[in-house]
Amino acid sequence: MTQTQQETASGGKWRELLGSRYAPVASVLAGGVLLEASNVYLTTSLLPTIVGEIGGAEFYAWTMMTFLLASVVSSMLVSRILTRQGATRAYLLALGLFALGSLLCAASPWMSALLFGRAVQGLGGGLLAGLGYALIQRSLPERLWARAAALVSAMWGVGNIVGPVVGGLFAQLDAWRVTFIGLAVACALIGIVAVRALPRTARGRSSDPVPWVSLILLAGGVSAVGVASVVPGGAGTVVALVVGIGLCGWFLRHERHAGTGILPRVTFAKGSSLGWVYLAVAVLAFGIGTEAFIPLFGQEIGGLIPFVAGLLGAALSLGWSVTQIVTANATGIRSRRVLITVGPLVVALGLAAYGLLQHEGPTPLVIVLWFVTLFLAGAGIGLGFPHLTVAALGSTTDEEEGAKAAAAVNTVFIIASAFSAALAGVLVNIAAPDHAASARLLMLAFAGISVLGVFIARRAGWGIGVRLSSSSVQDA
């Protein structure tokens, strides 16, 4: 990175990003990601109430997996839709799909209808989140990238606070359908601002074909792990898991050798650390994947009312959001590398402590410690996440590849979240119907994955400040 680039990267201020000139754009990009994030966990807080009314308890984990898998599909198309439709039309398309899916969920008479609505929501949500990252590069100066990335990424944390809290409140009122209607109304309000705020980017033809092989392999892998969570335990579960992991491995091999795919070419370029950056993002997403079951554990193990259980589900996200806003101010290369490396270890400590505290009839002190340990796990995510996003943004000097690398942060995040949600369903079902045993198994297993992520994060940290030229990308 040249001296000029270093000055640019560190020169932006929060007051400039949130000032009158850039605030409308920032609010639209952040608002879209907030819709996606809050909806993921809003539904988990509502699920005990929803299942009680329309049934389908065996597909508990599928409500998140279906949404996230559809988000993966649409997030693959972000750069293509953005090129063909321009910023404003692409964003309105995403909002329209999300609103339609929300209304379908609100009208669902049974679980299969709800899952279909979640899939439509996911198509819109994947576009919203991907555009939230991709448009940072096209609508804001480089000096604001780090803070804009932190703001957009923090919406996952804020959404994971808003979602469980609002979901818990409306579950308490037994008015879950109203919540989905509210999401559709929010889409309309953001759309009004988007028309006025987003830049009028040029429209053209995208030269990249749709990566159908990658899509089929990835969707098949995640779906197979999802099947493992509903088939009877034993050989069926093992076979489904092996098939799912095998297809995901095949997906990565295909991505490495294919001419075009989901991930940008620079991911596999010689000397690039972008692959490690994406793996580090995936490890952090695994920590977040535990949130799908936290409200359920709070109600079944701790006897908490839906609203308080929703607050428990928000504790991890609160730690993520608060920490991320603070650590985004780190500008030194060394300090950012340390934050990225330490993050997964802190996540592991928080998840493991929460898991070990799970037992029937907990005291008020133990319940307070549940909140503290989940906040700690979330803080580990927030330590390095914004700097991983910036590492992806600055991974290449080629503008098109840079935009694809940025959008792929969201794609990788959603892929890992979908896979972790499916795997979480498997782990919970292994120890069912003992909810305390399920919670311990889930948290300790995911804590182990986070510990392995320390090495990955260390390698990812070396991508800070390193850019590849367009010729290096072509050589990949």
N, C-alpha and C positions, 0 to 999 in steps of 0.2 A: 504494500500500500504506500503510495507516495505521500509526501508531507502535506500536500494540498488535500488529498483524500482524507488523511487523518484529521485535519482541521475541520473539514466538512462533516465528517462522521461525528465529531464531538461538539460541534458548534450549535446544534439545535437546542432549543429550550422548550419546556412544557408550556410556558406562556405563549410561545409562538404557535405551537401546534393547536392549542386550545383558544387562540385569539380569533378575531373576526374573520381573518382571511382563510384559515384552514379548518376552523371548527366545523363548518357544515359538512365538508368531505369526511373529516375524522368521525363525526357523529354517525354518518351513514354507514361507513365501513365497520365501525364498532357495533352499530345497531344490528347489522345483518348477522354478525358473528354471535351477538348476544341472543338473537332469536334462536339460532341453531343450538347454542350451548344450553340455554335455559330450558328449551324444549326436551332435550335429552334427559335431564334429571327431574324436570317437572313431572314427566310421565312416571318415573320410578316412584315418586312420592304419592302419586295418585293410584298406582297399580293395585295396592291392597283393596282400595275402595272399588276400582273398576272391576277387578276380578270377582269381588263379592256380588256385583250387579249382573255382569254379563258372562261370567265363567271364564274358563281357559287358563287355569292356574298352571297347567303343565307347560304352557308357552310363555311363562313369566319372563325368562331371559330373552325370548325372541322379540319382544316389543322394542328393546334397545338394539338388538342385532339387526333386525329388519331395517330400522331407521338408518343405522350407521352404514349398512351394506349399500343401501340406495344412495346414501351420501357419497360413498366411495365412487359409485358409478358416475354420478354427475360431476364430482370433483375432478375426474379424469378429463372432462370436457371443458373445463374452465377456460383454458387458453384458447381453444378453438372457438367457443361461443363468444368470448371477448373479442377475438379477431374479426369474426363474421358480423356480430351484432353491434359492436361498440359498447362502451361502458354503461350508458344509461339503459339501453334496451336489454342488455344482458342482465342487469341488476333487477329490472322490472319483471323479466321472465322468472328469475329466481324467487322473487317475492310472491308472484302469482301462483307458482307451484306450491310454495310453502303454505300460502293461505288456503288453497284448495284442499290440500292434505289435512290441514287443521279442521276445516269444516267437515270433512269426511270422518275424522276421528270423533268429532262432537256428535255426529249422527249415528255412530256405530251401535247396532243392536246385539252383536256378538263379536267374539275375539277375532275371527278371520277378517271381518270388516275393519276392525281396528288396525290389524296388521297391514291391510291394504292402504288405509289412510296414512299410517306411519311411513310406508314406502314412498308415497307421493310427497309427504313432508320431507323425507330424506333427500329426494331428488332436488327440491328447492333449497334445502339446508346446505347440501354439499356445494351447490353453486354460490350461495351467499358467503359461506366461510372461505371458499377458495378465492372469490373475487375480493373479499376483505383483505387478503394478503397480496394478491397480484396487483391490485390497484394502488397499493402503497408506492410502488416504484413509478407508476405512471402519473400519479396525481399529487405527489409531495416531493419536495427537494430532498436530496440525500442526507442533509444534516438532520432531518427529522425522522429518518427511517427507524432508528433504534427506538425512539419514543413512540412512534406510530405502531411499530411491531409490538411493543410492550402494551400499548393501549388495546390493540386488537386482540392480542393473546390474553390480556387480563379479562376480556369479556367472557372467555371460557370459565374463568374463576368466578366472575360476577354472576354469570348465568347459572353456574352451579350453586350459587347462593340463592339467587332469585327463584330458580326452578324448584328446589326442595321446599323453600319457605312458602311460596305461593301455592305450590301443589299441596303441601301439608295443610295449609289454611282452607283451601277449597275442598280437600278431602274431609276435613273436619266438618265442613258445612254440607257435605254430601252433594256437591255441585261441580263434579269434575267436567261435565260437558261445557259449562260456562267458561272454563279455563281455556279450552281449545278455541272457542269463539273469540275470546280475548286476543289470542295469538293472531288470528286472521285480521282483527281490527288493527293490531300493531303493524302488520305488514302494510296495510293501506296508509298509515301515517308515515312510515319510513319512506314509502314510495313517493309521497308528495315532496318530501325533502330531497330525495335522490334526483328527481327530475330537474331541480334547480341547482343542485350542488355538484353533481358529478361532471368531470370534464368530458367534452365532446371528442372522444377518441375516434380515429379513422377506422373505417370498416373496410374489410377486404376478404380475400380467400385465405383459409388456413392451409398450409402445405402439408401438414401432418395428418395422416390417416388415423382413424379411430383404432386404438390398440385392442382389437377384439380378443386376440389370444390371451393377452395379459388380463383382460377383464374376466374372461371365462375361468381362467385358472384361479384368479384371486377370489372371485365370487364362489367358485366351487369349494375352495379351501375353507373359507369362513363358514359357508353353509354346512360343510361336513362337520366342523367342530360344533356348530349349533345343533345339528342332529344328535351329536353325542350327548347333549344335555337333556334330551327327551326320550332316547331309546332306553330300554331296560338295562340296568348296570351289568357289567361283565364283558363278555366278548364283543357285544355290539358297540359298547362305548369305546373299547380299545381300537376296534377296526375303524370306526368313524374318526377318532383322533389321529390315527396313523394316516388315513387318507387325507384328512385336512392338512396336517403338517407336510405331507408329501407334496400336495398341490401347491402349498405356499412356497416350498423350496423350489419347485419347478417354475413357479412364477418368477422368483428372483433370478434363476438361471436364464430364463427366457428374456427378462429385462436386460440382462447384461449383454446378451448377444444379438438382440433384435435391433433393427435399424431405427425403429421408433417404438415408444412405449409410454408408460405412465410417468416414469421418472425421467428427468432431463439427462441428456447424454453425458454431461459433466459429472454425473454421479459416479460413473465408472472410468473416468479419465485418469490417466497416470498422474500421480501427485495430488489428486483431489481428495479432500477429507469429507466431501459432501455425503458420501455413503455412511460414514461414521456419524455425521450430524443427524441423518435420518434415523439411524439405529438408536441414537440417544433420545430423539423425540419419541420413538416407539416405546422405549423403556419407561419414560415418564408417563406416556399414555396408559401403560399397563397399570400404573399406580392409580390413575383416575378411574380405571375400569371397575375398581372395587365399589365405587359409589352406587352402582345400580342396586346393591343389596343392603346398603347401610340403613336406609329407612325401615326396611323389613326387619333387620336385626334389632333396631331400636324398639320397634313395636312388640316383636315376639319374645326377645330376651329381656329387655328392660321394662316392658309394660308401658312404654311411652305412648302418649296420645299422638295422632297423626301429625299435628302441627309441630310438636317438640321433636318427633322423629325426623321431620323435614329439616328442622334446624340442625340436627345431628348430621344429616346428609350434607349440609352446607359447610360444616366445619373444615373439611379438607380444602374446599374451594376458597374459603375465606383466607386460609393460610397461603394458598397459591396467589391469590389476588394481591394481598397486602405486601407479601415479600417481593413479588414481581415488580410492583411499582417502585419499590425502594432500590432493588438491584439493577433496574434499568439505567440508573444514574452512573453505574460503573463504566468508565471509558478506557481504562488501561487494559492492554492486551493480557497481561499476566493475571490481573484481578478477574477478568472475565473467564479466563481458562480455569481458574480455581473454582469459581462459582459453578461452572458447568460440571466440573469433576465431582465436587462435593454433593451436588444435588441428589443423585440417586441413592447415596448412602443415607442421607437424612430421610428420604422417602422410606427406605427399608426400615430404619429405626422406628419411625412413626407407625407404619403398618404392623410391624412385629409386636410393638407394645400394645396396640389396640387389640390385636388378635389374642394376646396372652391375658388380656383383661376380660375376656368373654366367659361368663358363667351365669347360670340361672340365678335370679333374685339378687341382682347387684345393688349395692348400697348407693346412696346419693353421691358419695365421694367417688366411687368407681365410675358412675355415669359422667361426672365432671371430667374425670381422667380420659374418658372416651373422647370428649370434645378436644381436650388438650393434645392427645396423641394424633388425632386426625388432623388437627391444625398443623402439627409438626410435619406430618407427611406431606401436606399441601405446601408448606414452606419449602420443602426440598424441591418440589416441582418449580416453584417460582424463582429459585436461586439462579438457574441458568437458562430457563426457557426463552426469554427475550433475546438472549445472545446467540442461542442456536438459530433463531429465526434470522438474525442479522448475518450470521455466518452463511446461511443459505442465500440470502439476498445478494451478498457480495462475493459469491463463489466464482463468478465469471464476469469478464468485461463485456460479454455479448448480451445485449439488452433482452432479446427474445428468450435466450436460455436463462437469464437472470429472473425474468418473470415466471418462467416455468418452474425454476428451482424454488421460488418463493411460494407459488401455489402448491407445489408438491409437499411443503411442510404440513399444510392442512390435510392433504391426501394421505400422507403417512400417518398423521395423527389419527385420522378417522379409521384407516385400515387397522391400526394397532388397537384402537378402542373397540372396533367391531370384533376383532379376534379375541381380545381380553374379555369382552362381555360374554362371548360364547364359551370361552374356557372357564370363566367364573361360574356360569350355569352348571358346567360339568362338576366342578369342585364342590359347589353347594349341594348338588344332588347326591354326591358320593356319601356324605355324612347325614343326609336327610333321614328322618324328620327332626333330628337333633340340631336345632338352630345354633346353639352355642358351639357345638363341634364343627358345624359348617362354617361359621364365622372364623374360628381358629384356623381351620385348614385353608380357607381362601386367603386370609391375610398373611399367614406365614409363607404360603407358596408364592404369593406375589411379592412379598418382602425379599425372598430368595432371588427372584428375577431382578429386582431392583439392585441388589448387591452386585450381581453379575454386570449390571449396567455401569458400574463405576469405571471399569476398564474401557468400555465403549465410550463413555463420556470424556475420558481423558484423551482418547484419540480424536474425538470430535472437537475438543477445545483447540487443537492445533490448527483448525481451519480458520480461526479468528485472524483476520488481517491478511489472508492468503487468497489471491484471485488468479484464476487461469485465463489465459488469452483465448480468443475465439479459435485460433489455430490449434490450441491444445484440445479444445472441445471437439473439433472436427477429427483429430487423431483418435479420439476415443471410439 
